[in-house]
Amino acid sequence: MKKDIQPTNYRPVVFKDMSNEEVFISRSTINAKETIEIDGVTYPLVKLEITSASHPFYTGKSKLVDTAGRVDKFMNRYGSRNKKNTK
């Protein structure tokens, strides 16, 4: 293996699921523009749209909450095609 190719600047970072406000702290090298204070300690903040706390596969819920409305747009555009063909 090549030497010195792995990052060395790991630090605690807060990841926040924006769909259910779940937060967790993990070590990462990711750059973050925002910060958050938890228990008196300031951490870099990374906002995520979906995590294992909100993903339907892990939560057991069958419907995905879509913040941008992409599922609805798809269903409006292509969902009624099978209905037209069967008439």
C-alpha positions as CSV (number, residue, x, y, z in Angstrom):
1,M,0.0,0.0,0.0
2,K,1.0,3.6,-0.6
3,K,2.0,5.5,2.5
4,D,0.2,8.7,3.7
5,I,-2.9,8.3,1.5
6,Q,-5.4,7.9,4.3
7,P,-6.8,11.1,5.9
8,T,-5.5,11.9,9.4
9,N,-7.8,14.7,10.4
10,Y,-10.7,12.7,11.8
11,R,-12.9,14.6,14.3
12,P,-16.3,14.2,15.9
13,V,-19.1,15.5,13.5
14,V,-22.8,15.7,14.1
15,F,-25.1,14.3,11.4
16,K,-28.7,15.5,11.5
17,D,-31.6,13.8,9.7
18,M,-33.8,16.7,8.5
19,S,-36.9,14.6,8.1
20,N,-37.2,13.6,11.8
21,E,-34.7,15.8,13.5
22,E,-32.6,12.7,14.7
23,V,-29.0,13.6,15.4
24,F,-25.9,11.4,15.9
25,I,-22.2,12.0,16.4
26,S,-19.6,10.1,14.4
27,R,-16.0,10.7,13.5
28,S,-15.5,12.0,10.0
29,T,-13.2,14.1,7.8
30,I,-16.1,15.9,6.0
31,N,-16.0,19.7,5.7
32,A,-19.0,21.4,7.3
33,K,-20.1,25.0,7.1
34,E,-22.5,24.9,10.0
35,T,-22.0,24.1,13.6
36,I,-24.3,22.9,16.4
37,E,-23.9,22.8,20.2
38,I,-24.7,19.6,22.0
39,D,-24.1,19.3,25.8
40,G,-22.0,22.4,25.8
41,V,-19.6,21.2,23.0
42,T,-19.7,22.7,19.5
43,Y,-19.5,20.3,16.7
44,P,-19.5,20.7,12.9
45,L,-23.0,19.9,11.5
46,V,-23.8,17.9,8.4
47,K,-27.5,17.9,7.3
48,L,-28.9,14.7,5.7
49,E,-32.2,14.2,4.0
50,I,-32.5,10.5,4.9
51,T,-30.7,8.2,7.3
52,S,-31.4,4.8,8.8
53,A,-33.7,6.5,11.4
54,S,-36.1,7.7,8.6
55,H,-35.5,5.2,5.7
56,P,-38.5,2.9,5.1
57,F,-36.4,-0.2,4.9
58,Y,-35.1,0.3,8.4
59,T,-38.2,1.8,10.0
60,G,-40.7,-0.7,8.6
61,K,-42.9,2.0,7.1
62,S,-43.9,1.4,3.6
63,K,-44.3,5.0,2.4
64,L,-41.3,7.3,1.9
65,V,-41.8,10.9,2.9
66,D,-40.5,12.9,0.0
67,T,-39.7,16.5,0.8
68,A,-39.4,17.6,-2.9
69,G,-42.6,15.9,-4.1
70,R,-40.7,13.7,-6.7
71,V,-42.8,10.6,-6.0
72,D,-46.0,12.6,-6.5
73,K,-44.7,14.1,-9.8
74,F,-43.7,10.6,-11.0
75,M,-47.1,9.1,-10.1
76,N,-49.0,12.0,-11.8
77,R,-46.9,11.7,-14.9
78,Y,-46.5,8.0,-15.3
79,G,-48.8,6.3,-12.7
80,S,-52.0,6.6,-14.8
81,R,-50.5,5.0,-18.0
82,N,-51.6,1.5,-17.0
83,K,-55.1,2.7,-16.3
84,K,-55.5,4.2,-19.8
85,N,-54.2,1.0,-21.5
86,T,-56.6,-1.3,-19.7
87,K,-59.8,0.7,-20.6
